[in-house]
Amino acid sequence: MTKVSEAPKARLERPVHPAPKEGRRRPFIVEFYGSAVAKKWLMAVTGIMLMGFVFAHMVGNLKLYFGEKSLNQYAEWLKEIGEPILPRTGLLWILRFALLGAVVIHIVSAAQLTRMNRRARPDRYKAPRDYAAATFASRTMRWTGVIVALFVIYHLMDLTWGVGGAEWTSGEVYQNIINSFERWPIAIVYIVANLALGVHLYHGGWSMFQSLGWNNGKFNDWRRMFAIGFATIVVVGNVSMPLMVVTGVVN
């Protein structure tokens, strides 16, 4: 009898794959950073830092109304803070880097949170959004943020770096402001940008409490009053300066 040859043993045996290993859990801080809660916290904390700077910056600039000597002395004092422990302008640069970091974290967190919200709502192109419960400030946060960011860049170019088109002299803060705000188009830019800043501050001041978990309905009226009051004070203070200069009240 003819013996049927057996198939090679290698063909009959199926390869045995090792059981998949369980994925290693990432550290808690990494997991937390990837959550929406962390993004909201980061936006709230950096928002508080930036709101504090905006308010302090506005109050300091109001020395414009006390005359050239007062404003220039204030600008010089900012450079001397921290001496002799730190070198001249040392603390000022530390604050600048801290604010820059806060701005970057604020913008990145906002962009990431927007993407997370879009992924969580895949039918956003089919069902119309319900704007009834949203305020104008909340709907325009992205655009007011872009306007404010572009304005800050121009503001630095105009009054810090001296490349804004007006006559500029290092150390002559008062006269540099006058030279810039005397131009109607520039005064209008500052006014419009600060109105956008006010809208942004209003919604930021309102929502930061909710982002931090302080959203008890009993305090909603206080939250609204704080948001309106803070935004109004900053806008009125900032808008008054280009308005007073361009109309000749301050010269």
C-alpha positions in Angstrom: 0.0 0.0 0.0 1.1 3.5 -0.7 1.5 5.4 2.4 0.1 8.9 2.3 2.8 11.3 3.5 1.9 13.4 6.4 1.8 17.1 6.2 4.8 18.8 7.7 4.4 19.3 11.4 5.1 23.0 11.0 2.0 23.4 8.8 -0.3 21.6 11.3 0.7 23.7 14.3 -0.8 27.1 14.7 1.5 29.8 16.0 0.7 30.6 19.6 0.5 34.4 20.2 1.2 35.6 23.7 -1.7 37.1 25.6 -1.8 40.9 25.2 -0.4 42.7 28.1 -2.5 45.1 30.0 -1.7 48.7 29.1 0.3 50.5 31.8 -1.6 53.2 33.5 -0.2 56.6 33.1 0.7 58.7 36.1 -2.2 60.4 37.8 -1.0 63.9 36.9 -0.8 62.9 33.2 -4.3 61.4 33.3 -5.7 64.4 35.1 -4.1 66.8 32.6 -5.8 65.0 29.7 -9.3 65.6 31.3 -11.7 68.4 30.6 -11.7 69.3 34.3 -8.0 70.0 34.2 -8.3 72.2 31.2 -11.0 74.2 32.9 -8.9 74.5 36.0 -5.9 75.7 34.1 -8.0 78.2 32.2 -9.4 79.5 35.5 -6.1 79.8 37.3 -4.3 81.4 34.4 -7.3 83.6 33.9 -7.1 84.9 37.4 -3.4 85.7 36.9 -4.1 87.6 33.7 -7.1 89.4 35.2 -4.8 90.5 38.1 -2.2 91.8 35.7 -4.8 93.6 33.5 -6.2 95.4 36.6 -2.8 96.3 37.9 -1.6 97.5 34.5 -4.7 99.7 34.1 -4.3 101.3 37.6 -0.6 102.0 36.9 -1.3 103.6 33.6 -3.9 105.9 35.1 -0.9 107.9 36.4 -1.1 109.5 33.0 -3.6 111.8 34.6 -1.1 112.9 37.3 1.3 114.2 34.7 4.5 113.3 32.9 6.7 113.1 36.0 4.4 110.8 37.9 4.0 108.3 35.0 7.7 108.2 34.1 8.6 107.7 37.8 6.2 104.8 38.0 7.7 103.2 34.8 11.2 103.6 36.3 10.0 102.1 39.6 8.8 98.9 37.8 12.4 98.4 36.6 13.8 98.8 40.1 11.5 96.3 41.9 13.6 93.6 43.6 16.8 95.5 43.9 19.3 94.9 45.4 18.4 91.2 45.8 17.8 90.9 42.1 19.5 92.9 39.3 17.8 95.8 37.7 14.7 94.7 35.8 15.2 91.2 37.2 11.9 90.8 38.9 10.2 92.5 36.0 11.5 89.9 33.6 10.4 87.1 35.9 6.9 88.6 35.9 7.0 88.9 32.1 7.9 85.2 31.7 5.3 84.2 34.2 2.6 86.1 32.3 3.8 84.7 29.0 3.5 81.2 30.4 0.0 82.0 31.7 -1.0 83.2 28.2 0.4 80.2 26.5 -1.3 77.8 29.0 -4.6 79.7 28.7 -4.7 79.6 24.9 -3.5 75.9 24.6 -6.1 74.8 27.3 -8.9 76.7 25.5 -8.0 75.1 22.1 -7.8 71.6 23.6 -11.0 72.0 25.5 -12.7 73.2 22.2 -11.5 70.1 20.4 -12.7 67.8 23.2 -16.1 69.5 23.1 -16.3 69.0 19.4 -15.4 65.3 19.6 -18.0 64.8 22.2 -20.6 66.3 19.9 -20.2 64.5 16.5 -23.5 65.6 15.2 -22.6 69.3 15.5 -23.1 69.7 11.7 -26.6 68.2 11.8 -28.3 69.6 14.8 -28.4 73.3 15.3 -26.9 74.6 18.5 -29.1 76.0 21.2 -28.0 79.5 21.6 -30.9 80.5 23.8 -29.0 79.5 27.0 -25.7 81.0 25.8 -24.8 84.7 26.2 -23.2 86.9 23.5 -20.0 86.9 25.6 -19.8 83.1 25.8 -20.5 82.7 22.0 -17.7 85.2 21.1 -15.1 84.2 23.6 -12.9 82.7 20.8 -13.0 85.8 18.7 -12.6 88.3 21.5 -9.6 86.2 22.6 -8.0 86.4 19.2 -8.7 90.2 19.1 -7.1 90.7 22.5 -4.1 88.5 21.6 -3.4 90.5 18.4 -3.9 93.8 20.2 -1.3 92.8 22.9 1.2 92.2 20.2 0.5 95.6 18.6 0.5 97.2 22.0 4.0 95.9 22.7 5.2 97.0 19.3 3.7 100.5 19.8 4.7 101.4 23.4 7.3 98.9 24.5 9.4 98.3 21.4 8.8 101.5 19.6 7.9 100.1 16.2 4.2 101.1 16.1 4.7 104.0 13.7 4.7 106.9 16.2 7.7 108.9 17.5 9.1 106.9 20.3 11.9 107.6 22.9 13.1 105.0 25.4 12.2 105.9 29.0 9.7 108.7 27.9 6.6 106.7 28.7 4.3 109.7 29.0 5.3 111.3 25.8 5.2 108.0 23.9 1.6 107.5 25.0 0.7 111.0 23.8 2.4 110.5 20.5 0.6 107.2 19.9 -2.9 108.2 21.1 -2.9 111.5 19.2 -3.6 109.5 16.1 -7.3 108.9 15.6 -6.9 105.4 13.9 -4.7 104.2 16.7 -7.0 105.6 19.4 -9.9 103.8 17.7 -7.9 100.5 17.6 -7.2 100.8 21.4 -10.9 101.6 22.2 -12.3 98.7 20.1 -9.7 96.2 21.5 -10.6 97.2 25.0 -14.3 96.7 24.4 -13.4 93.2 23.2 -11.3 92.8 26.3 -14.3 93.8 28.4 -16.5 91.1 26.8 -13.8 88.5 27.3 -13.3 89.6 31.0 -17.0 89.5 31.7 -17.5 85.9 30.6 -14.1 84.9 32.1 -15.0 86.5 35.4 -18.3 84.7 35.4 -17.2 81.2 34.3 -14.0 80.9 36.3 -16.0 80.3 39.5 -17.9 77.5 37.8 -14.6 76.0 36.4 -13.2 75.9 39.9 -16.4 74.2 41.2 -17.8 77.3 43.0 -21.1 77.2 41.1 -23.6 77.3 43.9 -26.8 78.9 42.6 -27.0 81.0 45.7 -23.9 83.0 44.5 -24.9 83.5 40.9 -26.0 87.1 41.4 -22.7 87.8 43.1 -20.7 86.2 40.3 -22.6 88.2 37.8 -22.1 91.5 39.7 -18.4 90.7 40.0 -18.0 89.9 36.3 -19.9 93.1 35.3 -18.1 95.3 37.8 -14.6 94.1 37.0 -15.0 94.2 33.2 -16.6 97.7 33.5 -13.8 99.2 35.7 -11.1 97.8 33.4 -12.8 99.0 30.2 -13.6 102.5 31.4 -10.1 103.0 32.8 -8.4 101.8 29.6 -10.7 103.5 27.1 -10.5 106.8 28.9 -6.8 107.2 28.2 -6.8 107.1 24.4 -10.1 109.0 24.4 -8.8 111.8 26.6 -5.6 112.1 24.6 -7.1 112.1 21.1 -9.7 114.7 22.1 -6.9 117.0 23.5 -8.0 116.8 27.2 -4.6 115.3 28.0 -1.7 116.6 26.0 
